[in-house]
Amino acid sequence: MQNAKLMLTSLAFAMGLAALAGCSFPGVYKIDIQQGNVVTQDMIDQLKPGMTRRQVRFIMGNPLIVDTFHPNRWDYLYSIQPGGGQRQQERVSLMFNANDQLIGLNGDFRPGVSRDEAILGKEAGPASTSSQTQQQKPEQPKEQPAKPGSVEEQLQREVDQIKTVPVPTPEPLEKSPQ
């Protein structure tokens, strides 16, 4: 009788522990779940039209999706679900031409636009700098011009000759099947 009572008590205790193991207690740490390619605004800002697939892969990493039906399109997806929070997802699609050169991008990022500034309603660029932000910045020492014939001068000359080209935004894909 003693043995049966002890066995029933230990069995009830074990079942209670197993039931509590599935419960979620407040204050218990839950891990963040990240999936896909991490894409930052800095990576997008480095992309230029005419870059080869190899150069794009060096900057962005391997694409998450290379579609068999659209071989000239790479898709980068990233999702994060903070421990127990709402899932957030970002997407970027890069388009290439027949010569394997970058011709456009589409998605949640735009070249040269910080998403934080866009959310806050601020414009990026020199027009948005106010006197307060200029006062907060420490003064930069004045740069000395490079010596004639030096490597610095050659690099500066090459940088000055670069012409910027805006990245064209491709037309949206058709949503109705044919």
BELCOR-V800798 format. One record per residue. N is the residue number from 1. D_CENTER is the distance of its C-alpha to the mean C-alpha in Angstrom with 2 decimals. Layout:
BEGIN
N&D_CENTER / N&D_CENTER
END
This chain:
BEGIN
1&66.08 / 2&64.39 / 3&62.27 / 4&61.16 / 5&60.32 / 6&58.24 / 7&56.45 / 8&55.67 / 9&54.38 / 10&52.07 / 11&50.86 / 12&50.12 / 13&48.32 / 14&46.15 / 15&45.32 / 16&44.43 / 17&42.04 / 18&40.41 / 19&40.02 / 20&38.47 / 21&35.96 / 22&34.06 / 23&34.09 / 24&31.31 / 25&32.62 / 26&31.21 / 27&29.51 / 28&28.62 / 29&25.23 / 30&22.82 / 31&19.87 / 32&16.21 / 33&15.24 / 34&11.83 / 35&11.59 / 36&9.80 / 37&7.20 / 38&4.52 / 39&2.14 / 40&3.45 / 41&6.40 / 42&8.65 / 43&7.72 / 44&8.33 / 45&11.33 / 46&12.77 / 47&13.25 / 48&16.86 / 49&19.14 / 50&21.43 / 51&19.25 / 52&20.29 / 53&18.46 / 54&19.03 / 55&17.47 / 56&14.30 / 57&14.27 / 58&14.85 / 59&11.79 / 60&9.24 / 61&11.32 / 62&13.28 / 63&12.27 / 64&12.62 / 65&15.19 / 66&17.76 / 67&20.23 / 68&23.88 / 69&24.89 / 70&22.30 / 71&22.16 / 72&20.80 / 73&17.54 / 74&14.48 / 75&12.10 / 76&8.70 / 77&8.52 / 78&7.05 / 79&9.60 / 80&10.98 / 81&14.56 / 82&15.79 / 83&19.35 / 84&21.29 / 85&19.09 / 86&17.64 / 87&14.95 / 88&11.73 / 89&9.81 / 90&7.14 / 91&8.27 / 92&8.49 / 93&11.95 / 94&13.42 / 95&17.22 / 96&19.77 / 97&23.49 / 98&26.45 / 99&26.36 / 100&22.87 / 101&21.49 / 102&18.32 / 103&19.61 / 104&16.84 / 105&13.53 / 106&13.12 / 107&10.86 / 108&9.03 / 109&8.09 / 110&11.24 / 111&12.34 / 112&13.71 / 113&13.02 / 114&11.46 / 115&10.60 / 116&12.65 / 117&15.47 / 118&15.43 / 119&15.78 / 120&18.53 / 121&20.19 / 122&20.19 / 123&20.07 / 124&18.41 / 125&21.04 / 126&24.52 / 127&26.06 / 128&24.36 / 129&25.45 / 130&28.31 / 131&31.16 / 132&29.85 / 133&26.58 / 134&28.68 / 135&31.10 / 136&28.51 / 137&27.33 / 138&29.65 / 139&31.68 / 140&30.64 / 141&33.54 / 142&34.70 / 143&33.75 / 144&36.70 / 145&36.93 / 146&36.67 / 147&40.00 / 148&41.28 / 149&40.72 / 150&38.11 / 151&34.83 / 152&33.04 / 153&34.94 / 154&34.09 / 155&30.35 / 156&30.60 / 157&32.60 / 158&30.02 / 159&27.21 / 160&29.50 / 161&30.21 / 162&26.65 / 163&26.34 / 164&23.10 / 165&22.56 / 166&20.45 / 167&18.15 / 168&20.07 / 169&18.66 / 170&20.12 / 171&22.36 / 172&21.15 / 173&22.33 / 174&25.66 / 175&25.61 / 176&29.27 / 177&30.32 / 178&33.18
END
